[in-house]
Structure formats: C-alpha cells, structure tokens
Amino acid sequence: MEFLTQNIGTIVISAGLVAIVALAVRSLIKDKKKGKSTCGGNCGSCSMGCACLGK
C-alpha cells in the first residue's frame, strides 16, 4: 500500500498515457477496416513517389 501512495502520480499519468495510446490504436484499426488511409492521395507531393501504392 505504501508503494501506491508514494507513486500515485506516476501511476495516474501512466494509466492516462496507456488509455490515449489504446484509443489511437483503436481508431487506426477502425479506419483500416473502413478502407480509410492516412495517405492523402497526392503522389506529386509525396516523398515516396507513391511507392507505397505499388506504382
């Protein structure tokens, strides 16, 4: 119990960060299932030159 009282700030902040990361991953998975992409589709301004699309 002493451990918890001494480290409550670290525990709360860590739990918050874990929740934020989990929500971000959940959002990415939902977008992927819907067929959405993070690519803007503008290959002219892409540094990869649409290599990610296999062109």
C-alpha positions as CSV (number, residue, x, y, z in Angstrom):
1,M,0.0,0.0,0.0
2,E,2.9,2.4,0.7
3,F,4.2,1.8,-2.8
4,L,0.8,3.1,-4.2
5,T,0.7,6.2,-2.1
6,Q,4.3,7.1,-3.0
7,N,3.8,6.6,-6.7
8,I,0.2,7.6,-7.3
9,G,1.2,10.5,-9.7
10,T,3.3,8.2,-11.9
11,I,0.6,5.5,-11.9
12,V,-2.2,8.0,-12.9
13,I,-0.1,9.6,-15.6
14,S,1.0,6.2,-17.0
15,A,-2.6,5.0,-17.0
16,G,-3.7,8.1,-18.9
17,L,-1.0,7.6,-21.5
18,V,-1.9,3.9,-21.9
19,A,-5.5,4.9,-22.4
20,I,-4.6,7.5,-25.1
21,V,-2.4,5.1,-27.0
22,A,-5.2,2.4,-26.8
23,L,-7.7,4.9,-28.2
24,A,-5.3,5.9,-31.0
25,V,-4.7,2.3,-32.0
26,R,-8.4,1.6,-31.9
27,S,-9.1,4.5,-34.2
28,L,-6.4,3.3,-36.6
29,I,-7.9,-0.2,-36.7
30,K,-11.4,1.1,-37.2
31,D,-10.2,3.3,-40.1
32,K,-8.3,0.4,-41.7
33,K,-11.4,-1.8,-41.6
34,K,-13.5,1.0,-43.2
35,G,-10.9,1.3,-46.0
36,K,-9.6,4.7,-45.0
37,S,-6.0,5.6,-45.4
38,T,-3.6,8.1,-44.0
39,C,-2.3,8.7,-47.5
40,G,-3.5,12.0,-49.0
41,G,-3.5,10.5,-52.5
42,N,-1.4,13.4,-53.9
43,C,1.6,11.4,-55.2
44,G,3.2,14.6,-56.7
45,S,4.0,15.9,-53.3
46,C,4.8,12.5,-51.8
47,S,8.4,11.9,-50.9
48,M,7.9,8.2,-51.6
49,G,6.6,8.9,-55.1
50,C,3.6,6.6,-54.5
51,A,5.9,3.6,-53.8
52,C,3.5,2.7,-51.0
53,L,0.8,2.1,-53.6
54,G,3.0,-0.2,-55.7
55,K,3.1,2.1,-58.7
